[in-house]
């Protein structure tokens, strides 16, 4: 039985072959990325570079429209057409100075001649504005003050948080603390006003594994300046 002939493959020879395929892709990219993303199809099958834009989505990004010209990179490509000019993520610039993040792919016919370019240009202005706003909110003006506010639904949660912070500041587990470490915990808590909470001394004493009397004794030493 004879082998069936291989199916013929068709290659694009001019923009008319490519445009029906590329237009839906252009719309999809523009819709997915958003109104700050321009997608352009350049017809480079002729010699002129003055009116190469054959289709465009979100042309407001650069202010261009169908019938508009090539960019300087298109001119460079024409100068050395045999070389690979595809580029991804390079920086572009609009006439009014806005920064773009751009990618360009050059499409060739079976003879290797460039017949079209598909270009994506993303206006970075909205992202840069968002970053500037975040930087303003997050920027540090120096060492952060020792003033972490605790939000809780119960005052004992606030107290417990202060106790754990005081313990962590010593760098020691409670089981390994000596007298000085425990006094340091109470000193921190006294400085933070923790003992204005009812029965705070009892709660701290239990956490440190000391008696209520010992905790009060430590606190008296701290306030007398002897601890």
Protein Blocks (a to p, Z undefined) as FASTA:
>chain_A
ZZdddddddddfbfklmmmmmmmmmmmmmmmnopkbccddddfkbmbfklmcfbdehklm
nopaehiacdfklmmmmmmmmbccbdehiacddfkopacdddddddddfkopafbdcddd
ddfklmmmmmmmmmmmmpccbjcddddcdddfbfklmmmmmmmmmmmmnopafklpcfkl
mmmmmmmmmmnommmpghklmmmmmmnopafklmmmmmmmmmnopZZ
